[in-house]
């Protein structure tokens, strides 16, 4: 079995991508990021494989994407290999460039279902899930001559309650994923403390002996820092997460810090795109993004307070353009 890289093989290096974030990297976030930042690769929010099978009319909305987002990778999670097989075929049919298996989420609701970062403690189950994903891709591809295979990757952490990343990546490499993305914290740490880039470095040294690509993730605040970490650790690239919220400019090589007007206009464009697709009643879902756009200028706190009280797009627009 050879490592199939698919679109990953054609990405320019170093790879700078938008990290998948639950409740953040939805269709509107990715669209705005693609339009104004254009990272090399982007991931969807994670979607449960069980949900794809049993409530597709609701879950498939999380997999909505625009062509400008390509290459776009669908991230899925769960603990049942059979469900992964069926869900993977759905993902292939939706035309995503890649499939990413979440083995890093620390949320209690995910871990309690033996999914996400819990899979670090059950390596045999993790391997069964990857095998089921690979088999689904192979079967979907072989059923029609015009279909192209979809590469699969894994996003994970450096451990569950202790750092075991060296042994863990050796397990994952048995199934030859196209890429392994590593967040530099254990599940026990959640998002506290500092990301352990030394552990990521040790993992990279193992992964780099294979054709699988390795990406680091955790506490990356800007492009300069990302490039320095890539040089220091030997990873093939970096995923930027929280620092990209309300900040598509973070992916640009040379861009002056956005001013007040630019931040307001970006917030409005993001909100307009979202509400045009979902309707005004869902504007409350934009709180995290609006709060991040409306920072770093003198009257930002007042604007944030008013913006987060808006009940629809026109009210938001009126608030931001008249204060």
C-alpha positions as CSV (number, residue, x, y, z in Angstrom):
1,X,0.0,0.0,0.0
2,X,1.4,3.3,-1.1
3,X,0.8,6.7,0.5
4,X,-1.6,8.6,-1.7
5,X,-1.1,12.4,-1.3
6,X,-3.6,13.6,-3.8
7,X,-3.9,17.4,-3.8
8,X,-1.4,17.6,-0.8
9,X,1.4,16.7,-3.3
10,X,0.8,19.9,-5.3
11,X,0.7,22.4,-2.5
12,X,3.6,24.8,-2.4
13,X,5.7,24.7,0.8
14,X,5.8,25.7,3.5
15,X,2.1,24.9,3.8
16,X,0.0,27.4,5.7
17,X,-3.5,26.3,6.4
18,X,-6.7,27.3,8.3
19,X,-7.2,24.9,11.2
20,X,-10.6,23.3,11.6
21,X,-12.4,24.8,14.6
22,X,-15.8,23.7,15.9
23,X,-18.3,26.6,15.8
24,X,-15.8,28.7,13.8
25,X,-14.7,27.4,10.4
26,X,-18.2,27.3,8.9
27,X,-19.0,28.1,5.3
28,X,-19.0,31.9,5.8
29,X,-15.7,31.9,7.7
30,X,-14.0,29.9,5.1
31,X,-15.4,31.9,2.2
32,X,-14.1,35.2,3.7
33,X,-10.8,33.6,4.6
34,X,-10.4,32.2,1.1
35,X,-11.3,35.5,-0.5
36,X,-9.1,37.8,1.6
37,X,-6.4,35.5,3.0
38,X,-6.3,32.4,0.8
39,X,-4.4,29.9,2.9
40,X,-3.0,26.9,1.1
41,X,-5.6,24.5,2.5
42,X,-8.8,24.8,4.7
43,X,-10.8,22.4,6.7
44,X,-14.5,22.3,7.6
45,X,-15.8,22.2,11.1
46,X,-15.9,18.6,12.3
47,X,-19.0,16.6,11.5
48,X,-20.2,13.5,13.2
49,X,-20.3,10.4,10.9
50,X,-23.4,9.2,12.7
51,X,-25.1,12.6,12.0
52,X,-24.2,12.3,8.3
53,X,-26.0,9.0,8.2
54,X,-29.0,9.7,10.4
55,X,-29.7,13.4,10.0
56,X,-28.2,14.4,6.7
57,X,-30.7,17.2,6.0
58,X,-29.3,19.1,9.0
59,X,-25.7,17.9,9.0
60,X,-25.0,18.5,5.3
61,X,-25.3,22.3,5.9
62,X,-22.0,22.1,7.8
63,X,-20.4,20.8,4.6
64,X,-21.6,23.6,2.3
65,X,-18.6,25.2,0.5
66,X,-17.7,27.6,-2.3
67,X,-15.3,26.7,-5.1
68,X,-12.9,29.5,-4.1
69,X,-12.2,27.5,-0.9
70,X,-10.4,24.8,-2.7
71,X,-8.5,22.8,-1.7
72,X,-11.1,22.1,0.9
73,X,-11.0,19.2,3.3
74,X,-14.0,17.7,5.1
75,X,-13.3,16.8,8.7
76,X,-15.3,13.9,10.3
77,X,-15.4,12.3,13.7
78,X,-16.9,9.3,15.4
79,X,-16.0,5.9,16.8
80,X,-17.7,3.3,14.6
81,X,-15.7,2.1,11.6
82,X,-18.8,1.1,9.7
83,X,-20.2,4.6,10.1
84,X,-16.9,6.0,8.8
85,X,-17.1,3.8,5.8
86,X,-20.6,5.0,4.9
87,X,-19.9,8.7,5.8
88,X,-16.7,8.7,3.7
89,X,-18.6,7.7,0.6
90,X,-20.9,10.6,1.2
91,X,-18.0,13.0,1.6
92,X,-16.4,11.7,-1.6
93,X,-19.7,12.3,-3.4
94,X,-19.8,15.9,-2.2
95,X,-16.5,16.6,-4.1
96,X,-14.2,17.5,-1.3
97,X,-10.5,17.5,-2.0
98,X,-9.6,15.5,1.1
99,X,-11.0,13.8,4.2
100,X,-9.6,14.5,7.6
101,X,-10.3,12.2,10.6
102,X,-10.5,14.1,13.9
103,X,-8.5,12.3,16.6
104,X,-7.8,15.4,18.6
105,X,-11.0,17.0,19.9
106,X,-10.9,17.3,23.7
107,X,-14.6,18.1,24.2
108,X,-16.3,15.9,26.9
109,X,-19.3,15.2,24.6
110,X,-16.9,13.9,22.0
111,X,-14.5,12.0,24.2
112,X,-17.4,10.3,26.1
113,X,-18.4,8.7,22.8
114,X,-14.9,7.3,22.4
115,X,-14.2,9.7,19.6
116,X,-11.8,12.7,19.0
117,X,-8.7,12.6,21.3
118,X,-10.0,9.5,23.1
119,X,-8.9,7.5,20.1
120,X,-5.3,8.1,21.2
121,X,-6.0,5.6,24.0
122,X,-7.5,3.0,21.6
123,X,-5.0,2.6,18.8
124,X,-6.6,-0.5,17.3
125,X,-9.9,1.2,17.0
126,X,-8.1,4.2,15.4
127,X,-6.5,2.0,12.8
128,X,-9.8,0.3,12.1
129,X,-11.4,3.7,11.4
130,X,-8.6,4.7,9.1
131,X,-8.9,1.4,7.2
132,X,-12.6,1.8,6.9
133,X,-12.1,5.3,5.5
134,X,-9.5,4.1,3.0
135,X,-11.7,1.2,1.9
136,X,-14.6,3.5,1.4
137,X,-12.5,5.8,-0.8
138,X,-11.2,2.8,-2.8
139,X,-14.7,1.4,-3.3
140,X,-16.2,4.7,-4.2
141,X,-13.4,5.4,-6.8
142,X,-13.5,1.9,-8.4
143,X,-17.3,2.0,-8.9
144,X,-17.0,4.6,-11.7
145,X,-14.1,5.1,-14.0
146,X,-14.3,8.9,-14.0
147,X,-13.9,9.1,-10.2
148,X,-10.6,10.2,-8.6
149,X,-9.5,9.0,-5.2
150,X,-9.7,11.3,-2.2
151,X,-6.7,11.5,0.2
152,X,-7.3,10.9,3.9
153,X,-5.5,12.6,6.7
154,X,-5.6,12.7,10.5
155,X,-5.6,15.6,13.0
156,X,-4.6,14.7,16.5
157,X,-2.8,15.8,19.7
158,X,0.5,15.0,21.4
159,X,-1.3,12.7,23.9
160,X,-4.3,12.0,26.0
161,X,-3.1,12.7,29.6
162,X,0.6,12.5,28.9
163,X,2.9,13.1,25.9
164,X,3.0,9.9,23.7
165,X,3.3,11.5,20.3
166,X,6.3,9.5,19.1
167,X,4.5,6.1,19.7
168,X,1.2,7.5,18.5
169,X,2.4,8.7,15.1
170,X,4.1,5.4,14.5
171,X,0.7,3.8,14.9
172,X,-1.0,6.2,12.5
173,X,1.8,5.8,10.0
174,X,0.9,2.1,9.6
175,X,-2.1,3.2,7.5
176,X,-0.1,5.8,5.5
177,X,-2.3,8.9,5.7
178,X,-1.5,11.7,3.3
179,X,-0.9,14.1,6.2
180,X,-0.9,14.2,10.0
181,X,-1.7,17.5,11.7
182,X,-0.6,17.7,15.4
183,X,-1.9,20.1,18.0
184,X,0.8,20.6,20.6
185,X,-1.2,19.9,23.7
186,X,-2.6,16.8,25.4
187,X,-6.3,16.3,25.9
188,X,-5.8,16.9,29.6
189,X,-4.4,20.4,28.8
190,X,-7.4,21.2,26.6
191,X,-6.3,24.7,25.4
192,X,-4.4,25.7,28.5
193,X,-0.7,26.3,28.8
194,X,1.6,26.6,25.8
195,X,1.7,24.3,22.8
196,X,4.6,21.9,23.0
197,X,6.5,22.4,19.8
198,X,9.4,20.3,20.9
199,X,7.0,17.3,21.0
200,X,5.8,18.2,17.5
201,X,9.5,18.4,16.4
202,X,10.1,14.9,17.7
203,X,7.0,13.6,15.9
204,X,8.1,15.4,12.7
205,X,11.4,13.6,12.7
206,X,9.6,10.3,12.6
207,X,7.0,11.3,10.1
208,X,9.5,12.8,7.7
209,X,11.1,9.4,7.1
210,X,7.9,8.6,5.2
211,X,5.9,10.2,2.4
212,X,3.3,11.4,4.9
213,X,3.3,15.2,5.4
214,X,3.3,16.7,8.9
215,X,1.7,19.9,10.0
216,X,2.0,21.6,13.4
217,X,-0.7,23.5,15.2
218,X,-1.0,25.5,18.4
219,X,-0.4,29.2,19.5
220,X,0.6,30.4,16.1
221,X,-0.2,34.1,16.1
222,X,1.1,35.3,12.7
223,X,2.7,34.3,9.4
224,X,6.2,35.3,10.6
225,X,6.0,33.0,13.6
226,X,4.5,30.2,11.5
227,X,7.5,30.3,9.1
228,X,10.0,30.4,12.0
229,X,8.3,27.4,13.6
230,X,8.4,25.5,10.3
231,X,12.1,26.2,10.0
232,X,12.9,25.3,13.6
233,X,10.8,22.1,13.8
234,X,11.1,20.6,10.3
235,X,7.3,20.3,9.8
236,X,5.9,20.7,6.3
237,X,3.6,23.4,7.3
238,X,1.5,25.0,10.0
239,X,-2.3,25.3,10.7
240,X,-3.4,28.6,12.1
241,X,-6.4,28.4,14.4
242,X,-7.6,31.0,16.9
243,X,-5.5,33.8,15.5
244,X,-7.4,33.6,12.2
245,X,-10.8,34.3,13.8
246,X,-11.9,37.6,12.5
247,X,-8.5,38.0,10.9
248,X,-8.3,36.6,7.3
249,X,-5.3,39.0,6.9
250,X,-3.2,36.7,9.0
251,X,-2.4,34.5,6.0
252,X,-1.0,37.4,3.9
253,X,2.7,37.8,3.3
254,X,2.7,41.6,3.3
255,X,-0.4,43.5,4.5
256,X,-0.5,46.5,6.8
257,X,-2.6,46.1,10.0
258,X,-6.2,46.6,9.0
259,X,-7.7,49.9,10.3
260,X,-11.1,50.5,11.9
261,X,-13.0,50.9,8.6
262,X,-11.5,47.8,7.1
263,X,-12.4,45.8,10.1
264,X,-16.0,47.1,10.1
265,X,-16.4,46.4,6.4
266,X,-15.1,42.9,6.7
267,X,-17.4,42.2,9.6
268,X,-20.3,43.4,7.5
269,X,-19.3,41.4,4.5
270,X,-19.0,38.3,6.6
271,X,-22.4,38.9,8.2
272,X,-24.1,39.6,4.9
273,X,-22.8,36.4,3.3
274,X,-23.9,34.4,6.3
275,X,-27.4,35.8,6.7
276,X,-28.0,35.7,2.9
277,X,-27.5,31.9,3.2
278,X,-29.0,31.2,6.6
279,X,-31.4,34.1,7.3
280,X,-31.4,36.9,9.8
281,X,-32.6,34.9,12.7
282,X,-29.2,33.1,12.8
283,X,-27.2,36.3,13.1
284,X,-26.5,35.4,16.8
285,X,-24.3,32.6,15.5
286,X,-21.8,35.3,14.3
287,X,-21.0,36.6,17.8
288,X,-17.5,35.0,18.0
289,X,-16.6,36.4,14.6
290,X,-18.0,39.9,15.1
291,X,-16.3,40.2,18.5
292,X,-12.9,39.3,16.8
293,X,-13.3,41.7,13.9
294,X,-14.2,44.6,16.2
295,X,-11.0,44.9,18.1
296,X,-7.8,47.0,18.1
297,X,-9.3,50.5,17.6
298,X,-10.4,53.1,20.1
299,X,-14.2,52.7,20.2
300,X,-14.1,48.9,19.5
301,X,-15.6,47.9,22.9
302,X,-18.7,50.1,22.3
303,X,-19.1,48.8,18.8
304,X,-18.8,45.2,20.0
305,X,-21.5,45.7,22.6
306,X,-23.9,47.2,20.1
307,X,-23.1,44.7,17.3
308,X,-23.7,41.7,19.5
309,X,-27.2,43.0,20.3
310,X,-28.2,43.3,16.6
311,X,-31.2,41.2,15.7
312,X,-30.7,41.2,12.0
313,X,-28.2,42.3,9.3
314,X,-29.8,45.7,8.7
315,X,-29.6,46.5,12.4
316,X,-26.0,45.4,12.5
317,X,-25.2,47.5,9.5
318,X,-26.9,50.6,10.9
319,X,-25.1,50.2,14.2
320,X,-21.6,49.7,12.7
321,X,-21.9,52.6,10.2
322,X,-23.4,55.2,12.4
323,X,-21.4,55.0,15.6
